[in-house]
């Protein structure tokens, strides 16, 4: 189990994920891609990263937009796990947007 972050810790961590916004006891971000296949490619890679971390976001897909919500339900709020995964998702989005894939997803790795 991870301890729930304090308000000060949350503010410090939010500075590391500037595109994410605090909403109640979660952080949220909407990602936009060029088309539906780009959104699905992103979601598939998010699913792999989330499964590896054993920490899963809420996901809403709307054609070329993907809305993610992260919180640690077991702790009733935000933990460091949420921010680590948010940074990972940002990296994945950058790779998908540039038609590249993260190093862990490249063939031969």
PDB file as gemmi writes it, atoms N, CA and C in Angstrom:
CRYST1    1.000    1.000    1.000  90.00  90.00  90.00 P 1                      
ATOM      1  N   UNK A   1       0.837  -1.193   0.000  1.00  0.00           N  
ATOM      2  CA  UNK A   1       0.000   0.000   0.000  1.00  0.00           C  
ATOM      3  C   UNK A   1       0.876   1.248   0.000  1.00  0.00           C  
ATOM      4  N   UNK A   2       0.383   2.251  -0.647  1.00  0.00           N  
ATOM      5  CA  UNK A   2       1.070   3.538  -0.715  1.00  0.00           C  
ATOM      6  C   UNK A   2       0.294   4.539   0.118  1.00  0.00           C  
ATOM      7  N   UNK A   3       1.014   5.389   0.845  1.00  0.00           N  
ATOM      8  CA  UNK A   3       0.289   6.403   1.629  1.00  0.00           C  
ATOM      9  C   UNK A   3      -0.316   7.475   0.730  1.00  0.00           C  
ATOM     10  N   UNK A   4      -1.482   7.957   1.139  1.00  0.00           N  
ATOM     11  CA  UNK A   4      -2.142   9.040   0.428  1.00  0.00           C  
ATOM     12  C   UNK A   4      -1.299  10.302   0.591  1.00  0.00           C  
ATOM     13  N   UNK A   5      -1.183  11.075  -0.483  1.00  0.00           N  
ATOM     14  CA  UNK A   5      -0.386  12.293  -0.455  1.00  0.00           C  
ATOM     15  C   UNK A   5      -1.120  13.433   0.245  1.00  0.00           C  
ATOM     16  N   UNK A   6      -0.349  14.315   0.868  1.00  0.00           N  
ATOM     17  CA  UNK A   6      -0.909  15.521   1.482  1.00  0.00           C  
ATOM     18  C   UNK A   6      -1.179  16.551   0.386  1.00  0.00           C  
ATOM     19  N   UNK A   7      -1.887  17.609   0.728  1.00  0.00           N  
ATOM     20  CA  UNK A   7      -2.166  18.662  -0.251  1.00  0.00           C  
ATOM     21  C   UNK A   7      -0.874  19.264  -0.792  1.00  0.00           C  
ATOM     22  N   UNK A   8       0.113  19.475   0.080  1.00  0.00           N  
ATOM     23  CA  UNK A   8       1.397  20.035  -0.344  1.00  0.00           C  
ATOM     24  C   UNK A   8       2.117  19.077  -1.285  1.00  0.00           C  
ATOM     25  N   UNK A   9       2.116  17.796  -0.964  1.00  0.00           N  
ATOM     26  CA  UNK A   9       2.752  16.796  -1.827  1.00  0.00           C  
ATOM     27  C   UNK A   9       2.049  16.722  -3.183  1.00  0.00           C  
ATOM     28  N   UNK A  10       0.728  16.823  -3.178  1.00  0.00           N  
ATOM     29  CA  UNK A  10      -0.032  16.809  -4.428  1.00  0.00           C  
ATOM     30  C   UNK A  10       0.352  18.011  -5.279  1.00  0.00           C  
ATOM     31  N   UNK A  11       0.445  19.178  -4.680  1.00  0.00           N  
ATOM     32  CA  UNK A  11       0.831  20.385  -5.418  1.00  0.00           C  
ATOM     33  C   UNK A  11       2.224  20.219  -6.013  1.00  0.00           C  
ATOM     34  N   UNK A  12       3.154  19.658  -5.250  1.00  0.00           N  
ATOM     35  CA  UNK A  12       4.513  19.428  -5.747  1.00  0.00           C  
ATOM     36  C   UNK A  12       4.492  18.455  -6.928  1.00  0.00           C  
ATOM     37  N   UNK A  13       3.724  17.389  -6.830  1.00  0.00           N  
ATOM     38  CA  UNK A  13       3.657  16.396  -7.896  1.00  0.00           C  
ATOM     39  C   UNK A  13       2.941  16.934  -9.135  1.00  0.00           C  
ATOM     40  N   UNK A  14       1.930  17.771  -8.944  1.00  0.00           N  
ATOM     41  CA  UNK A  14       1.226  18.360 -10.091  1.00  0.00           C  
ATOM     42  C   UNK A  14       2.179  19.180 -10.956  1.00  0.00           C  
ATOM     43  N   UNK A  15       3.178  19.772 -10.341  1.00  0.00           N  
ATOM     44  CA  UNK A  15       4.160  20.551 -11.103  1.00  0.00           C  
ATOM     45  C   UNK A  15       4.946  19.668 -12.064  1.00  0.00           C  
ATOM     46  N   UNK A  16       5.006  18.366 -11.809  1.00  0.00           N  
ATOM     47  CA  UNK A  16       5.746  17.441 -12.675  1.00  0.00           C  
ATOM     48  C   UNK A  16       4.889  16.926 -13.829  1.00  0.00           C  
ATOM     49  N   UNK A  17       3.589  17.188 -13.790  1.00  0.00           N  
ATOM     50  CA  UNK A  17       2.655  16.764 -14.852  1.00  0.00           C  
ATOM     51  C   UNK A  17       1.740  17.945 -15.201  1.00  0.00           C  
ATOM     52  N   UNK A  18       2.295  18.975 -15.834  1.00  0.00           N  
ATOM     53  CA  UNK A  18       1.549  20.223 -16.018  1.00  0.00           C  
ATOM     54  C   UNK A  18       0.273  20.124 -16.839  1.00  0.00           C  
ATOM     55  N   UNK A  19       0.122  19.099 -17.650  1.00  0.00           N  
ATOM     56  CA  UNK A  19      -1.095  18.946 -18.457  1.00  0.00           C  
ATOM     57  C   UNK A  19      -2.225  18.261 -17.686  1.00  0.00           C  
ATOM     58  N   UNK A  20      -1.910  17.716 -16.529  1.00  0.00           N  
ATOM     59  CA  UNK A  20      -2.905  17.043 -15.695  1.00  0.00           C  
ATOM     60  C   UNK A  20      -3.513  18.055 -14.733  1.00  0.00           C  
ATOM     61  N   UNK A  21      -4.787  17.871 -14.426  1.00  0.00           N  
ATOM     62  CA  UNK A  21      -5.506  18.770 -13.533  1.00  0.00           C  
ATOM     63  C   UNK A  21      -6.064  17.979 -12.354  1.00  0.00           C  
ATOM     64  N   UNK A  22      -6.066  18.624 -11.205  1.00  0.00           N  
ATOM     65  CA  UNK A  22      -6.642  18.025 -10.007  1.00  0.00           C  
ATOM     66  C   UNK A  22      -8.158  18.168 -10.064  1.00  0.00           C  
ATOM     67  N   UNK A  23      -8.856  17.057  -9.850  1.00  0.00           N  
ATOM     68  CA  UNK A  23     -10.321  17.080  -9.807  1.00  0.00           C  
ATOM     69  C   UNK A  23     -10.744  16.204  -8.645  1.00  0.00           C  
ATOM     70  N   UNK A  24     -11.116  16.855  -7.560  1.00  0.00           N  
ATOM     71  CA  UNK A  24     -11.510  16.174  -6.322  1.00  0.00           C  
ATOM     72  C   UNK A  24     -10.360  15.302  -5.832  1.00  0.00           C  
ATOM     73  N   UNK A  25     -10.519  13.998  -5.816  1.00  0.00           N  
ATOM     74  CA  UNK A  25      -9.468  13.110  -5.301  1.00  0.00           C  
ATOM     75  C   UNK A  25      -8.737  12.382  -6.421  1.00  0.00           C  
ATOM     76  N   UNK A  26      -8.692  13.010  -7.615  1.00  0.00           N  
ATOM     77  CA  UNK A  26      -8.072  12.376  -8.779  1.00  0.00           C  
ATOM     78  C   UNK A  26      -7.322  13.426  -9.600  1.00  0.00           C  
ATOM     79  N   UNK A  27      -6.502  12.931 -10.524  1.00  0.00           N  
ATOM     80  CA  UNK A  27      -5.925  13.798 -11.546  1.00  0.00           C  
ATOM     81  C   UNK A  27      -6.482  13.343 -12.885  1.00  0.00           C  
ATOM     82  N   UNK A  28      -6.725  14.317 -13.775  1.00  0.00           N  
ATOM     83  CA  UNK A  28      -7.367  14.025 -15.049  1.00  0.00           C  
ATOM     84  C   UNK A  28      -6.617  14.722 -16.178  1.00  0.00           C  
ATOM     85  N   UNK A  29      -6.674  14.101 -17.347  1.00  0.00           N  
ATOM     86  CA  UNK A  29      -6.106  14.721 -18.538  1.00  0.00           C  
ATOM     87  C   UNK A  29      -6.834  14.190 -19.759  1.00  0.00           C  
ATOM     88  N   UNK A  30      -7.041  15.081 -20.726  1.00  0.00           N  
ATOM     89  CA  UNK A  30      -7.572  14.674 -22.022  1.00  0.00           C  
ATOM     90  C   UNK A  30      -6.438  14.729 -23.040  1.00  0.00           C  
ATOM     91  N   UNK A  31      -6.273  13.644 -23.767  1.00  0.00           N  
ATOM     92  CA  UNK A  31      -5.275  13.536 -24.826  1.00  0.00           C  
ATOM     93  C   UNK A  31      -6.012  13.590 -26.153  1.00  0.00           C  
ATOM     94  N   UNK A  32      -5.399  14.193 -27.158  1.00  0.00           N  
ATOM     95  CA  UNK A  32      -6.006  14.249 -28.478  1.00  0.00           C  
ATOM     96  C   UNK A  32      -5.013  13.743 -29.515  1.00  0.00           C  
ATOM     97  N   UNK A  33      -5.513  12.893 -30.418  1.00  0.00           N  
ATOM     98  CA  UNK A  33      -4.697  12.302 -31.466  1.00  0.00           C  
ATOM     99  C   UNK A  33      -5.286  12.650 -32.818  1.00  0.00           C  
ATOM    100  N   UNK A  34      -4.572  12.292 -33.894  1.00  0.00           N  
ATOM    101  CA  UNK A  34      -5.027  12.701 -35.229  1.00  0.00           C  
ATOM    102  C   UNK A  34      -6.277  11.957 -35.677  1.00  0.00           C  
ATOM    103  N   UNK A  35      -6.519  10.762 -35.110  1.00  0.00           N  
ATOM    104  CA  UNK A  35      -7.673   9.975 -35.549  1.00  0.00           C  
ATOM    105  C   UNK A  35      -7.987   8.882 -34.522  1.00  0.00           C  
ATOM    106  N   UNK A  36      -9.017   8.121 -34.816  1.00  0.00           N  
ATOM    107  CA  UNK A  36      -9.439   7.045 -33.911  1.00  0.00           C  
ATOM    108  C   UNK A  36      -8.364   5.974 -33.735  1.00  0.00           C  
ATOM    109  N   UNK A  37      -7.715   5.508 -34.821  1.00  0.00           N  
ATOM    110  CA  UNK A  37      -6.650   4.512 -34.621  1.00  0.00           C  
ATOM    111  C   UNK A  37      -5.532   5.016 -33.706  1.00  0.00           C  
ATOM    112  N   UNK A  38      -5.211   6.303 -33.776  1.00  0.00           N  
ATOM    113  CA  UNK A  38      -4.210   6.862 -32.867  1.00  0.00           C  
ATOM    114  C   UNK A  38      -4.658   6.781 -31.425  1.00  0.00           C  
ATOM    115  N   UNK A  39      -5.942   7.069 -31.184  1.00  0.00           N  
ATOM    116  CA  UNK A  39      -6.494   6.958 -29.830  1.00  0.00           C  
ATOM    117  C   UNK A  39      -6.403   5.526 -29.319  1.00  0.00           C  
ATOM    118  N   UNK A  40      -6.752   4.580 -30.176  1.00  0.00           N  
ATOM    119  CA  UNK A  40      -6.727   3.173 -29.777  1.00  0.00           C  
ATOM    120  C   UNK A  40      -5.300   2.695 -29.552  1.00  0.00           C  
ATOM    121  N   UNK A  41      -4.375   3.125 -30.391  1.00  0.00           N  
ATOM    122  CA  UNK A  41      -2.965   2.770 -30.184  1.00  0.00           C  
ATOM    123  C   UNK A  41      -2.507   3.268 -28.806  1.00  0.00           C  
ATOM    124  N   UNK A  42      -2.865   4.503 -28.476  1.00  0.00           N  
ATOM    125  CA  UNK A  42      -2.520   5.073 -27.176  1.00  0.00           C  
ATOM    126  C   UNK A  42      -3.135   4.255 -26.042  1.00  0.00           C  
ATOM    127  N   UNK A  43      -4.424   3.964 -26.149  1.00  0.00           N  
ATOM    128  CA  UNK A  43      -5.111   3.214 -25.090  1.00  0.00           C  
ATOM    129  C   UNK A  43      -4.500   1.823 -24.917  1.00  0.00           C  
ATOM    130  N   UNK A  44      -4.146   1.176 -26.004  1.00  0.00           N  
ATOM    131  CA  UNK A  44      -3.516  -0.153 -25.892  1.00  0.00           C  
ATOM    132  C   UNK A  44      -2.198  -0.068 -25.129  1.00  0.00           C  
ATOM    133  N   UNK A  45      -1.408   0.959 -25.396  1.00  0.00           N  
ATOM    134  CA  UNK A  45      -0.137   1.113 -24.697  1.00  0.00           C  
ATOM    135  C   UNK A  45      -0.350   1.543 -23.242  1.00  0.00           C  
ATOM    136  N   UNK A  46      -1.374   2.364 -22.997  1.00  0.00           N  
ATOM    137  CA  UNK A  46      -1.737   2.726 -21.623  1.00  0.00           C  
ATOM    138  C   UNK A  46      -2.114   1.465 -20.851  1.00  0.00           C  
ATOM    139  N   UNK A  47      -2.889   0.598 -21.487  1.00  0.00           N  
ATOM    140  CA  UNK A  47      -3.314  -0.643 -20.825  1.00  0.00           C  
ATOM    141  C   UNK A  47      -2.115  -1.498 -20.429  1.00  0.00           C  
ATOM    142  N   UNK A  48      -1.126  -1.596 -21.320  1.00  0.00           N  
ATOM    143  CA  UNK A  48       0.067  -2.386 -21.004  1.00  0.00           C  
ATOM    144  C   UNK A  48       0.847  -1.771 -19.843  1.00  0.00           C  
ATOM    145  N   UNK A  49       1.019  -0.454 -19.856  1.00  0.00           N  
ATOM    146  CA  UNK A  49       1.739   0.223 -18.776  1.00  0.00           C  
ATOM    147  C   UNK A  49       0.980   0.106 -17.452  1.00  0.00           C  
ATOM    148  N   UNK A  50      -0.337   0.251 -17.513  1.00  0.00           N  
ATOM    149  CA  UNK A  50      -1.151   0.157 -16.310  1.00  0.00           C  
ATOM    150  C   UNK A  50      -1.115  -1.258 -15.729  1.00  0.00           C  
ATOM    151  N   UNK A  51      -1.176  -2.230 -16.593  1.00  0.00           N  
ATOM    152  CA  UNK A  51      -1.134  -3.627 -16.144  1.00  0.00           C  
ATOM    153  C   UNK A  51       0.217  -3.924 -15.497  1.00  0.00           C  
ATOM    154  N   UNK A  52       1.295  -3.454 -16.108  1.00  0.00           N  
ATOM    155  CA  UNK A  52       2.635  -3.667 -15.550  1.00  0.00           C  
ATOM    156  C   UNK A  52       2.771  -3.003 -14.178  1.00  0.00           C  
ATOM    157  N   UNK A  53       2.136  -1.836 -14.016  1.00  0.00           N  
ATOM    158  CA  UNK A  53       2.196  -1.110 -12.751  1.00  0.00           C  
ATOM    159  C   UNK A  53       1.160  -1.605 -11.745  1.00  0.00           C  
ATOM    160  N   UNK A  54       0.239  -2.442 -12.219  1.00  0.00           N  
ATOM    161  CA  UNK A  54      -0.866  -2.922 -11.384  1.00  0.00           C  
ATOM    162  C   UNK A  54      -1.669  -1.753 -10.798  1.00  0.00           C  
ATOM    163  N   UNK A  55      -1.879  -0.769 -11.667  1.00  0.00           N  
ATOM    164  CA  UNK A  55      -2.612   0.446 -11.279  1.00  0.00           C  
ATOM    165  C   UNK A  55      -3.308   0.958 -12.534  1.00  0.00           C  
ATOM    166  N   UNK A  56      -4.623   1.026 -12.509  1.00  0.00           N  
ATOM    167  CA  UNK A  56      -5.400   1.217 -13.735  1.00  0.00           C  
ATOM    168  C   UNK A  56      -6.207   2.515 -13.720  1.00  0.00           C  
ATOM    169  N   UNK A  57      -6.130   3.281 -14.804  1.00  0.00           N  
ATOM    170  CA  UNK A  57      -6.909   4.509 -14.900  1.00  0.00           C  
ATOM    171  C   UNK A  57      -8.331   4.224 -15.368  1.00  0.00           C  
ATOM    172  N   UNK A  58      -9.204   5.194 -15.135  1.00  0.00           N  
ATOM    173  CA  UNK A  58     -10.499   5.183 -15.807  1.00  0.00           C  
ATOM    174  C   UNK A  58     -10.245   5.792 -17.183  1.00  0.00           C  
ATOM    175  N   UNK A  59     -10.824   5.189 -18.214  1.00  0.00           N  
ATOM    176  CA  UNK A  59     -10.568   5.607 -19.591  1.00  0.00           C  
ATOM    177  C   UNK A  59     -11.889   5.863 -20.313  1.00  0.00           C  
ATOM    178  N   UNK A  60     -11.966   7.004 -20.997  1.00  0.00           N  
ATOM    179  CA  UNK A  60     -13.113   7.336 -21.831  1.00  0.00           C  
ATOM    180  C   UNK A  60     -12.569   7.703 -23.210  1.00  0.00           C  
ATOM    181  N   UNK A  61     -13.003   6.993 -24.251  1.00  0.00           N  
ATOM    182  CA  UNK A  61     -12.535   7.225 -25.614  1.00  0.00           C  
ATOM    183  C   UNK A  61     -13.658   7.861 -26.421  1.00  0.00           C  
ATOM    184  N   UNK A  62     -13.351   8.984 -27.049  1.00  0.00           N  
ATOM    185  CA  UNK A  62     -14.290   9.674 -27.935  1.00  0.00           C  
ATOM    186  C   UNK A  62     -13.570  10.006 -29.227  1.00  0.00           C  
ATOM    187  N   UNK A  63     -13.661   9.145 -30.210  1.00  0.00           N  
ATOM    188  CA  UNK A  63     -13.012   9.240 -31.508  1.00  0.00           C  
ATOM    189  C   UNK A  63     -11.534   9.558 -31.360  1.00  0.00           C  
ATOM    190  N   UNK A  64     -11.102  10.828 -31.476  1.00  0.00           N  
ATOM    191  CA  UNK A  64      -9.669  11.129 -31.398  1.00  0.00           C  
ATOM    192  C   UNK A  64      -9.257  11.689 -30.039  1.00  0.00           C  
ATOM    193  N   UNK A  65     -10.136  11.602 -29.067  1.00  0.00           N  
ATOM    194  CA  UNK A  65      -9.847  12.104 -27.720  1.00  0.00           C  
ATOM    195  C   UNK A  65      -9.937  10.967 -26.709  1.00  0.00           C  
ATOM    196  N   UNK A  66      -8.975  10.949 -25.799  1.00  0.00           N  
ATOM    197  CA  UNK A  66      -8.957   9.957 -24.718  1.00  0.00           C  
ATOM    198  C   UNK A  66      -8.845  10.718 -23.410  1.00  0.00           C  
ATOM    199  N   UNK A  67      -9.794  10.484 -22.524  1.00  0.00           N  
ATOM    200  CA  UNK A  67      -9.824  11.132 -21.217  1.00  0.00           C  
ATOM    201  C   UNK A  67      -9.407  10.097 -20.174  1.00  0.00           C  
ATOM    202  N   UNK A  68      -8.362  10.416 -19.402  1.00  0.00           N  
ATOM    203  CA  UNK A  68      -7.884   9.510 -18.353  1.00  0.00           C  
ATOM    204  C   UNK A  68      -8.092  10.130 -16.985  1.00  0.00           C  
ATOM    205  N   UNK A  69      -8.449   9.286 -16.031  1.00  0.00           N  
ATOM    206  CA  UNK A  69      -8.603   9.684 -14.635  1.00  0.00           C  
ATOM    207  C   UNK A  69      -7.775   8.725 -13.794  1.00  0.00           C  
ATOM    208  N   UNK A  70      -6.923   9.292 -12.940  1.00  0.00           N  
ATOM    209  CA  UNK A  70      -6.094   8.482 -12.050  1.00  0.00           C  
ATOM    210  C   UNK A  70      -6.362   8.833 -10.595  1.00  0.00           C  
ATOM    211  N   UNK A  71      -6.547   7.823  -9.786  1.00  0.00           N  
ATOM    212  CA  UNK A  71      -6.642   7.950  -8.336  1.00  0.00           C  
ATOM    213  C   UNK A  71      -6.339   6.578  -7.761  1.00  0.00           C  
ATOM    214  N   UNK A  72      -5.957   6.536  -6.510  1.00  0.00           N  
ATOM    215  CA  UNK A  72      -5.698   5.251  -5.859  1.00  0.00           C  
ATOM    216  C   UNK A  72      -6.907   4.945  -4.978  1.00  0.00           C  
ATOM    217  N   UNK A  73      -7.816   4.159  -5.509  1.00  0.00           N  
ATOM    218  CA  UNK A  73      -9.074   3.871  -4.815  1.00  0.00           C  
ATOM    219  C   UNK A  73      -8.845   3.252  -3.441  1.00  0.00           C  
ATOM    220  N   UNK A  74      -7.869   2.355  -3.332  1.00  0.00           N  
ATOM    221  CA  UNK A  74      -7.598   1.691  -2.044  1.00  0.00           C  
ATOM    222  C   UNK A  74      -7.220   2.680  -0.951  1.00  0.00           C  
ATOM    223  N   UNK A  75      -6.622   3.804  -1.331  1.00  0.00           N  
ATOM    224  CA  UNK A  75      -6.185   4.803  -0.357  1.00  0.00           C  
ATOM    225  C   UNK A  75      -7.164   5.973  -0.248  1.00  0.00           C  
ATOM    226  N   UNK A  76      -8.163   5.998  -1.107  1.00  0.00           N  
ATOM    227  CA  UNK A  76      -9.152   7.068  -1.054  1.00  0.00           C  
ATOM    228  C   UNK A  76      -8.629   8.413  -1.536  1.00  0.00           C  
ATOM    229  N   UNK A  77      -7.653   8.379  -2.433  1.00  0.00           N  
ATOM    230  CA  UNK A  77      -7.110   9.633  -2.956  1.00  0.00           C  
ATOM    231  C   UNK A  77      -5.856   9.383  -3.764  1.00  0.00           C  
ATOM    232  N   UNK A  78      -5.069  10.414  -3.902  1.00  0.00           N  
ATOM    233  CA  UNK A  78      -3.872  10.355  -4.740  1.00  0.00           C  
ATOM    234  C   UNK A  78      -2.656   9.842  -3.987  1.00  0.00           C  
ATOM    235  N   UNK A  79      -1.882   9.006  -4.674  1.00  0.00           N  
ATOM    236  CA  UNK A  79      -0.603   8.526  -4.152  1.00  0.00           C  
ATOM    237  C   UNK A  79       0.452   8.771  -5.217  1.00  0.00           C  
ATOM    238  N   UNK A  80       1.684   8.500  -4.868  1.00  0.00           N  
ATOM    239  CA  UNK A  80       2.776   8.685  -5.820  1.00  0.00           C  
ATOM    240  C   UNK A  80       2.580   7.806  -7.059  1.00  0.00           C  
ATOM    241  N   UNK A  81       1.880   6.664  -6.901  1.00  0.00           N  
ATOM    242  CA  UNK A  81       1.612   5.782  -8.052  1.00  0.00           C  
ATOM    243  C   UNK A  81       0.879   6.518  -9.156  1.00  0.00           C  
ATOM    244  N   UNK A  82      -0.054   7.380  -8.777  1.00  0.00           N  
ATOM    245  CA  UNK A  82      -0.849   8.103  -9.779  1.00  0.00           C  
ATOM    246  C   UNK A  82       0.033   9.023 -10.615  1.00  0.00           C  
ATOM    247  N   UNK A  83       0.952   9.700  -9.967  1.00  0.00           N  
ATOM    248  CA  UNK A  83       1.812  10.644 -10.679  1.00  0.00           C  
ATOM    249  C   UNK A  83       2.869   9.932 -11.511  1.00  0.00           C  
ATOM    250  N   UNK A  84       3.383   8.818 -11.024  1.00  0.00           N  
ATOM    251  CA  UNK A  84       4.336   8.036 -11.821  1.00  0.00           C  
ATOM    252  C   UNK A  84       3.672   7.547 -13.097  1.00  0.00           C  
ATOM    253  N   UNK A  85       2.449   7.053 -12.962  1.00  0.00           N  
ATOM    254  CA  UNK A  85       1.740   6.554 -14.137  1.00  0.00           C  
ATOM    255  C   UNK A  85       1.366   7.702 -15.074  1.00  0.00           C  
ATOM    256  N   UNK A  86       0.986   8.847 -14.534  1.00  0.00           N  
ATOM    257  CA  UNK A  86       0.665  10.007 -15.378  1.00  0.00           C  
ATOM    258  C   UNK A  86       1.867  10.395 -16.230  1.00  0.00           C  
ATOM    259  N   UNK A  87       3.062  10.407 -15.644  1.00  0.00           N  
ATOM    260  CA  UNK A  87       4.265  10.740 -16.416  1.00  0.00           C  
ATOM    261  C   UNK A  87       4.507   9.687 -17.507  1.00  0.00           C  
ATOM    262  N   UNK A  88       4.262   8.440 -17.180  1.00  0.00           N  
ATOM    263  CA  UNK A  88       4.401   7.368 -18.164  1.00  0.00           C  
ATOM    264  C   UNK A  88       3.410   7.555 -19.313  1.00  0.00           C  
ATOM    265  N   UNK A  89       2.177   7.890 -19.001  1.00  0.00           N  
ATOM    266  CA  UNK A  89       1.158   8.102 -20.024  1.00  0.00           C  
ATOM    267  C   UNK A  89       1.510   9.305 -20.905  1.00  0.00           C  
ATOM    268  N   UNK A  90       2.085  10.351 -20.321  1.00  0.00           N  
ATOM    269  CA  UNK A  90       2.514  11.503 -21.112  1.00  0.00           C  
ATOM    270  C   UNK A  90       3.570  11.090 -22.133  1.00  0.00           C  
ATOM    271  N   UNK A  91       4.503  10.253 -21.711  1.00  0.00           N  
ATOM    272  CA  UNK A  91       5.552   9.772 -22.617  1.00  0.00           C  
ATOM    273  C   UNK A  91       4.954   8.934 -23.737  1.00  0.00           C  
ATOM    274  N   UNK A  92       4.027   8.059 -23.385  1.00  0.00           N  
ATOM    275  CA  UNK A  92       3.362   7.231 -24.391  1.00  0.00           C  
ATOM    276  C   UNK A  92       2.636   8.119 -25.399  1.00  0.00           C  
ATOM    277  N   UNK A  93       1.929   9.131 -24.909  1.00  0.00           N  
ATOM    278  CA  UNK A  93       1.188  10.034 -25.804  1.00  0.00           C  
ATOM    279  C   UNK A  93       2.127  10.750 -26.761  1.00  0.00           C  
ATOM    280  N   UNK A  94       3.267  11.198 -26.258  1.00  0.00           N  
ATOM    281  CA  UNK A  94       4.235  11.868 -27.124  1.00  0.00           C  
ATOM    282  C   UNK A  94       4.711  10.931 -28.229  1.00  0.00           C  
ATOM    283  N   UNK A  95       4.946   9.677 -27.884  1.00  0.00           N  
ATOM    284  CA  UNK A  95       5.405   8.697 -28.874  1.00  0.00           C  
ATOM    285  C   UNK A  95       4.327   8.393 -29.905  1.00  0.00           C  
ATOM    286  N   UNK A  96       3.102   8.220 -29.460  1.00  0.00           N  
ATOM    287  CA  UNK A  96       2.002   7.939 -30.388  1.00  0.00           C  
ATOM    288  C   UNK A  96       1.775   9.139 -31.299  1.00  0.00           C  
ATOM    289  N   UNK A  97       1.806  10.330 -30.736  1.00  0.00           N  
ATOM    290  CA  UNK A  97       1.575  11.541 -31.532  1.00  0.00           C  
ATOM    291  C   UNK A  97       2.648  11.726 -32.595  1.00  0.00           C  
ATOM    292  N   UNK A  98       3.854  11.248 -32.323  1.00  0.00           N  
ATOM    293  CA  UNK A  98       4.932  11.384 -33.303  1.00  0.00           C  
ATOM    294  C   UNK A  98       5.060  10.126 -34.165  1.00  0.00           C  
ATOM    295  N   UNK A  99       4.034   9.260 -34.088  1.00  0.00           N  
ATOM    296  CA  UNK A  99       4.016   7.997 -34.826  1.00  0.00           C  
ATOM    297  C   UNK A  99       5.203   7.110 -34.476  1.00  0.00           C  
ATOM    298  N   UNK A 100       5.646   7.218 -33.243  1.00  0.00           N  
ATOM    299  CA  UNK A 100       6.720   6.376 -32.737  1.00  0.00           C  
ATOM    300  C   UNK A 100       6.120   5.556 -31.614  1.00  0.00           C  
ATOM    301  N   UNK A 101       6.846   4.612 -31.109  1.00  0.00           N  
ATOM    302  CA  UNK A 101       6.389   3.850 -29.963  1.00  0.00           C  
ATOM    303  C   UNK A 101       7.460   3.898 -28.899  1.00  0.00           C  
ATOM    304  N   UNK A 102       7.054   3.774 -27.613  1.00  0.00           N  
ATOM    305  CA  UNK A 102       8.038   3.799 -26.545  1.00  0.00           C  
ATOM    306  C   UNK A 102       9.066   2.672 -26.738  1.00  0.00           C  
ATOM    307  N   UNK A 103      10.276   2.862 -26.242  1.00  0.00           N  
ATOM    308  CA  UNK A 103      11.304   1.840 -26.411  1.00  0.00           C  
ATOM    309  C   UNK A 103      10.848   0.444 -25.993  1.00  0.00           C  
ATOM    310  N   UNK A 104      10.043   0.346 -24.939  1.00  0.00           N  
ATOM    311  CA  UNK A 104       9.605  -0.975 -24.484  1.00  0.00           C  
ATOM    312  C   UNK A 104       8.661  -1.653 -25.473  1.00  0.00           C  
ATOM    313  N   UNK A 105       8.092  -0.867 -26.397  1.00  0.00           N  
ATOM    314  CA  UNK A 105       7.132  -1.405 -27.363  1.00  0.00           C  
ATOM    315  C   UNK A 105       7.770  -1.702 -28.727  1.00  0.00           C  
ATOM    316  N   UNK A 106       9.022  -1.292 -28.900  1.00  0.00           N  
ATOM    317  CA  UNK A 106       9.670  -1.474 -30.199  1.00  0.00           C  
ATOM    318  C   UNK A 106      10.044  -2.933 -30.408  1.00  0.00           C  
ATOM    319  N   UNK A 107       9.941  -3.358 -31.645  1.00  0.00           N  
ATOM    320  CA  UNK A 107      10.310  -4.733 -31.973  1.00  0.00           C  
ATOM    321  C   UNK A 107      11.786  -4.953 -31.672  1.00  0.00           C  
ATOM    322  N   UNK A 108      12.081  -6.096 -31.095  1.00  0.00           N  
ATOM    323  CA  UNK A 108      13.454  -6.421 -30.778  1.00  0.00           C  
ATOM    324  C   UNK A 108      13.826  -6.087 -29.346  1.00  0.00           C  
ATOM    325  N   UNK A 109      12.932  -5.414 -28.617  1.00  0.00           N  
ATOM    326  CA  UNK A 109      13.198  -5.110 -27.202  1.00  0.00           C  
ATOM    327  C   UNK A 109      12.380  -5.993 -26.313  1.00  0.00           C  
TER     328      UNK A 109                                                      
END                                                                             
